[in-house]
């Protein structure tokens, strides 16, 4: 019996020929990823245990991306401690404040190989699945153990196969596809299972779309969110200076469940407060006034997302009662957007440009909401209190929908403002 992608990844990581769902294995990661919310406590745990060296400094990446720039003396002190730990432990991959979001940097630098295992101190480590990498989030004590020993036990998950069929219509983005899947499957529909994206339409998903969909797999409870490493993947990694072999499931792999995601008739989608699986077509909830719009985060802060927003906003101004925040996912994205004139279009439209980092997404600082305010964002979570006041409301949508909504000051279907030729 063949194996799914998740099973092949964990078999390779544990040095076994084959594994089965439900088994516990001890896997060795290809990369351990830490960011500024948890990095200092992890390294403190190592020091307290008398561990003064990590198992392999070339397989550890540390990123300051959440509190950028430091909004308080306490945050600045944490950053100082992280920089000291990075020097003392000789960490090979360190990205200081402003470099970008950890998941974006993994994709841009090709830090983990297709078929590899990536363990990170962030739930959205599933983003690496866009590259055929088994990325999953772990806690601080687990990460301390990984850094000390180079291994961690994991349970082999069952896999759900998502067959994507058809083609997206103009003004519909891959964010709409994953939101539609959230509505179909539910926020816990893939609890401790792997989502494996495939089907005839999988070849049409560009790398930006794959990163978005793999990123939000965890919002459905998934342990991994995986795309096969195909020519799109190998071409992307080649541009990163990394040679990689194709990787995918065995033809006779067995899945606990298969479902179909129809794209032909998919309309722009929106997640209503306060749950990521409260999904409605945008045209059913149009005209809800909004105070803030946000395009950025590890979900939708890529150049493709900013280009889409610029197409919608070119020659226009954001509604006077709405503020638009733009957060490039990395410095590389910011530079490219500047070189292409995308940033100029967005700033001329009235957008506020944020540093390359997590920004408002997790509610740490930058763009927090007051009681009674509404935000529509292209990020990944809309829990009550996620972006400030628990009395605020967060709607999730694609960058196209967010930009159109910022233009009109109310939730707006982007098909009303985006000409088909501009969306293709």
Buried (B, 14 or more C-beta within 10 A) or exposed (E): EEBBBBBBBBBBBBEEEEBEBEBEBBBBBBBBBBBBBBBBBBBBBBEEEEBEEBBBBEBBBBBBBBBBBBEEEEBBEBBEBBBEBBEEBEBBBBBBBBBBBBBBBBBBBBBBBBBBBBBBBBBBBBBBBBBBBBBBBBEBEBBBBBBBEBBBEBEBBBBBBBBBEBEBBBBBBBBBBBBBBBBBBBBEBBEEBBBBBBBEBBEBBBBBBBBBBBBBBBBBBBBBBBBBBBEBBBEBBEEBEBEBEEBBBEEEBBBBEEBEBBBEEBBBBBBBBBBBBBBBBBBEBBEBEBBBBBBBBBBBBBBBBBBBBBBBBBEBEBBEEBBBBBBBBBBBBBBBBEEBEBBEBBEBBBBBBBBBBBBBBBBBBBBBBEEEBBBBBBBBBBEBEBBBBEEBBBBBBBBBBBBBBBBBBBBBBBBBBBEEEBBE
